[in-house]
Amino acid sequence: MLKTIRDWLITIFEAILLTILLILFVAQSFLVEGYSMEPTLHNGERVLVEKLSYRLRKPKRGEIVIIQNPLQKKEKYIKRIFNFNKIP
């Protein structure tokens, strides 16, 4: 009986750990709030964003990205890359 409970607790712990690692490094779900990305993405739509691509390469023009507001860390925006400005 104790072995079964222990096995269940280990399985639950492993599942929680795997979920945390997936969210931090692989993919995360985001809710679209607003109408600026229509007709591609609609207000209230949930999107799954993979996080590995931009660790391996720079984003390309036309791709949709999630960016973080540097002044308010909890605020994120979903935008399409239109142009890269050269920063001195």
PAVOFI-434579 format. One record per residue: y, z, x of N, C-alpha, C in turn. Coordinates in Angstrom, 2 decimals, padded with zeros to 5 digits. Layout:
BEGIN
{rec {Y; Z; X}; {Y; Z; X}; {Y; Z; X}} ...
//
This chain:
BEGIN
{rec {-001.20; 000.00; 000.82}; {000.00; 000.00; 000.00}; {001.26; 000.00; 000.87}} {rec {001.32; 000.90; 001.86}; {002.49; 000.94; 002.74}; {002.64; -000.33; 003.56}} {rec {001.50; -000.92; 003.96}; {001.54; -002.16; 004.72}; {002.13; -003.29; 003.87}} {rec {001.78; -003.33; 002.59}; {002.32; -004.35; 001.69}; {003.83; -004.19; 001.52}} {rec {004.28; -002.96; 001.33}; {005.72; -002.71; 001.18}; {006.45; -003.08; 002.47}} {rec {005.87; -002.69; 003.59}; {006.47; -003.02; 004.89}; {006.54; -004.53; 005.09}} {rec {005.48; -005.24; 004.74}; {005.46; -006.70; 004.85}; {006.54; -007.33; 003.98}} {rec {006.71; -006.82; 002.76}; {007.76; -007.33; 001.87}; {009.15; -007.08; 002.45}} {rec {009.38; -005.89; 002.98}; {010.68; -005.57; 003.58}; {010.97; -006.46; 004.78}} {rec {009.97; -006.71; 005.60}; {010.16; -007.60; 006.75}; {010.48; -009.01; 006.28}} {rec {009.78; -009.48; 005.27}; {010.04; -010.83; 004.73}; {011.45; -010.93; 004.16}} {rec {011.88; -009.93; 003.42}; {013.23; -009.93; 002.86}; {014.28; -009.91; 003.96}} {rec {014.07; -009.08; 004.98}; {014.99; -009.01; 006.11}; {015.08; -010.36; 006.82}} {rec {013.94; -010.99; 007.06}; {013.93; -012.30; 007.72}; {014.66; -013.35; 006.89}} {rec {014.49; -013.32; 005.57}; {015.17; -014.27; 004.69}; {016.68; -014.07; 004.74}} {rec {017.12; -012.82; 004.72}; {018.56; -012.53; 004.79}; {019.13; -012.98; 006.13}} {rec {018.42; -012.69; 007.21}; {018.87; -013.10; 008.55}; {018.95; -014.62; 008.66}} {rec {017.95; -015.32; 008.16}; {017.95; -016.78; 008.20}; {019.12; -017.34; 007.38}} {rec {019.39; -016.77; 006.22}; {020.51; -017.21; 005.39}; {021.83; -017.03; 006.10}} {rec {022.02; -015.89; 006.75}; {023.26; -015.63; 007.49}; {023.43; -016.64; 008.62}} {rec {022.37; -016.90; 009.37}; {022.44; -017.86; 010.47}; {022.74; -019.27; 009.96}} {rec {022.13; -019.66; 008.85}; {022.40; -020.98; 008.27}; {023.86; -021.11; 007.86}} {rec {024.40; -020.09; 007.21}; {025.80; -020.13; 006.77}; {026.75; -020.17; 007.96}} {rec {026.46; -019.41; 009.00}; {027.35; -019.35; 010.16}; {027.33; -020.63; 010.99}} {rec {026.16; -021.27; 011.13}; {026.04; -022.34; 012.11}; {025.64; -023.70; 011.54}} {rec {025.01; -023.78; 010.39}; {024.45; -025.05; 009.94}; {025.17; -025.62; 008.72}} {rec {025.23; -024.90; 007.63}; {025.82; -025.44; 006.41}; {026.38; -024.31; 005.55}} {rec {027.36; -024.68; 004.72}; {027.97; -023.70; 003.83}; {028.47; -024.41; 002.58}} {rec {028.42; -023.71; 001.47}; {028.89; -024.24; 000.20}; {030.36; -023.89; 000.00}} {rec {031.14; -024.85; -000.50}; {032.56; -024.64; -000.79}; {032.87; -025.13; -002.20}} {rec {033.81; -024.46; -002.84}; {034.27; -024.85; -004.17}; {035.56; -025.64; -004.03}} {rec {035.61; -026.83; -004.64}; {036.82; -027.65; -004.62}; {037.80; -027.07; -005.64}} {rec {038.99; -026.73; -005.16}; {040.03; -026.19; -006.04}; {041.25; -027.09; -005.94}} {rec {041.55; -027.79; -007.01}; {042.70; -028.69; -007.02}; {042.28; -030.13; -007.20}} {rec {043.29; -030.99; -007.28}; {043.05; -032.38; -007.63}; {043.41; -033.36; -006.52}} {rec {043.74; -032.87; -005.34}; {044.22; -033.76; -004.27}; {043.14; -034.68; -003.72}} {rec {041.87; -034.37; -003.91}; {040.79; -035.20; -003.36}; {040.16; -036.12; -004.40}} {rec {040.71; -036.16; -005.62}; {040.16; -037.06; -006.63}; {040.46; -038.50; -006.26}} {rec {039.63; -039.45; -006.54}; {038.42; -039.41; -007.35}; {037.15; -039.06; -006.56}} {rec {037.26; -038.80; -005.26}; {036.06; -038.50; -004.46}; {035.47; -037.15; -004.80}} {rec {036.29; -036.12; -004.80}; {035.85; -034.76; -005.15}; {036.70; -034.27; -006.31}} {rec {036.07; -033.59; -007.25}; {036.77; -033.15; -008.46}; {036.96; -031.63; -008.47}} {rec {038.02; -031.20; -009.13}; {038.31; -029.78; -009.28}; {037.10; -029.06; -009.89}} {rec {036.70; -027.94; -009.28}; {035.57; -027.17; -009.77}; {034.23; -027.61; -009.23}} {rec {034.20; -028.71; -008.52}; {032.95; -029.21; -007.95}; {032.57; -028.38; -006.72}} {rec {031.29; -028.15; -006.54}; {030.81; -027.42; -005.36}; {030.23; -028.44; -004.38}} {rec {030.61; -028.31; -003.11}; {030.13; -029.23; -002.07}; {029.42; -028.43; -000.99}} {rec {028.40; -029.05; -000.39}; {027.67; -028.44; 000.72}; {028.16; -029.11; 001.99}} {rec {028.69; -028.32; 002.91}; {029.29; -028.84; 004.13}; {028.40; -028.47; 005.31}} {rec {027.99; -029.49; 006.08}; {027.22; -029.20; 007.29}; {028.18; -029.00; 008.45}} {rec {027.85; -028.09; 009.34}; {028.78; -027.67; 010.39}; {028.42; -028.17; 011.78}} {rec {027.33; -028.87; 011.95}; {026.88; -029.23; 013.29}; {027.60; -030.45; 013.88}} {rec {027.97; -031.40; 013.06}; {028.52; -032.67; 013.55}; {029.69; -032.48; 014.49}} {rec {030.64; -031.63; 014.11}; {031.86; -031.51; 014.89}; {031.71; -030.58; 016.08}} {rec {030.55; -029.99; 016.24}; {030.24; -029.29; 017.49}; {029.79; -030.30; 018.54}} {rec {029.30; -031.45; 018.07}; {028.78; -032.48; 018.96}; {029.76; -033.62; 019.20}} {rec {030.67; -033.85; 018.25}; {031.63; -034.95; 018.38}; {032.90; -034.62; 017.61}} {rec {033.95; -035.39; 017.88}; {035.22; -035.21; 017.16}; {035.13; -035.90; 015.80}} {rec {035.87; -035.40; 014.81}; {035.88; -036.06; 013.51}; {036.49; -037.46; 013.61}} {rec {036.06; -038.33; 012.71}; {036.55; -039.71; 012.71}; {037.45; -039.94; 011.50}} {rec {038.28; -040.95; 011.62}; {039.17; -041.33; 010.52}; {038.35; -041.67; 009.28}} {rec {038.78; -041.16; 008.13}; {038.10; -041.42; 006.87}; {037.11; -040.34; 006.47}} {rec {036.74; -039.47; 007.39}; {035.80; -038.40; 007.05}; {036.51; -037.27; 006.32}} {rec {035.75; -036.56; 005.51}; {036.28; -035.40; 004.79}; {035.91; -034.15; 005.58}} {rec {036.90; -033.29; 005.80}; {036.69; -032.08; 006.59}; {037.23; -030.86; 005.85}} {rec {036.76; -029.70; 006.25}; {037.30; -028.43; 005.78}; {038.15; -027.88; 006.91}} {rec {039.41; -027.57; 006.62}; {040.27; -027.00; 007.65}; {040.73; -025.62; 007.20}} {rec {040.98; -024.76; 008.17}; {041.38; -023.39; 007.89}; {042.87; -023.24; 008.14}} {rec {043.55; -022.57; 007.22}; {044.96; -022.28; 007.38}; {045.11; -021.26; 008.51}} {rec {045.82; -021.60; 009.60}; {045.92; -020.67; 010.73}; {046.69; -019.39; 010.39}} {rec {047.53; -019.43; 009.36}; {048.30; -018.24; 008.99}; {047.55; -017.33; 008.03}} {rec {046.66; -017.91; 007.23}; {045.86; -017.14; 006.28}; {044.41; -017.55; 006.46}} {rec {043.67; -016.80; 007.23}; {042.30; -017.18; 007.64}; {041.35; -017.41; 006.46}} {rec {041.57; -016.74; 005.34}; {040.67; -016.90; 004.20}; {040.94; -018.19; 003.43}} {rec {042.07; -018.82; 003.68}; {042.46; -020.03; 002.95}; {041.95; -021.27; 003.69}} {rec {041.18; -022.09; 002.96}; {040.64; -023.31; 003.55}; {041.02; -024.50; 002.67}} {rec {041.14; -025.67; 003.29}; {041.52; -026.89; 002.58}; {040.47; -027.96; 002.83}} {rec {040.19; -028.76; 001.81}; {039.32; -029.92; 001.94}; {040.22; -031.14; 001.98}} {rec {040.15; -031.89; 003.08}; {041.04; -033.04; 003.26}; {040.29; -034.19; 003.92}} {rec {040.80; -035.39; 003.71}; {040.28; -036.58; 004.38}; {041.14; -036.85; 005.60}} {rec {040.51; -037.19; 006.72}; {041.26; -037.49; 007.93}; {041.86; -038.88; 007.80}} {rec {043.17; -038.93; 007.89}; {043.88; -040.20; 007.77}; {044.29; -040.72; 009.14}} {rec {044.87; -039.84; 009.94}; {045.38; -040.26; 011.24}; {045.40; -039.05; 012.18}} {rec {045.23; -039.32; 013.43}; {045.35; -038.27; 014.44}; {046.69; -038.43; 015.12}} {rec {047.50; -037.38; 015.07}; {048.75; -037.40; 015.82}; {048.48; -036.93; 017.23}} {rec {049.11; -037.57; 018.18}; {048.95; -037.14; 019.56}; {049.84; -035.94; 019.80}} {rec {049.24; -034.87; 020.24}; {049.97; -033.64; 020.52}; {050.23; -033.58; 022.02}} {rec {051.51; -033.39; 022.41}; {051.80; -033.35; 023.86}; {051.19; -032.16; 024.54}} 
//
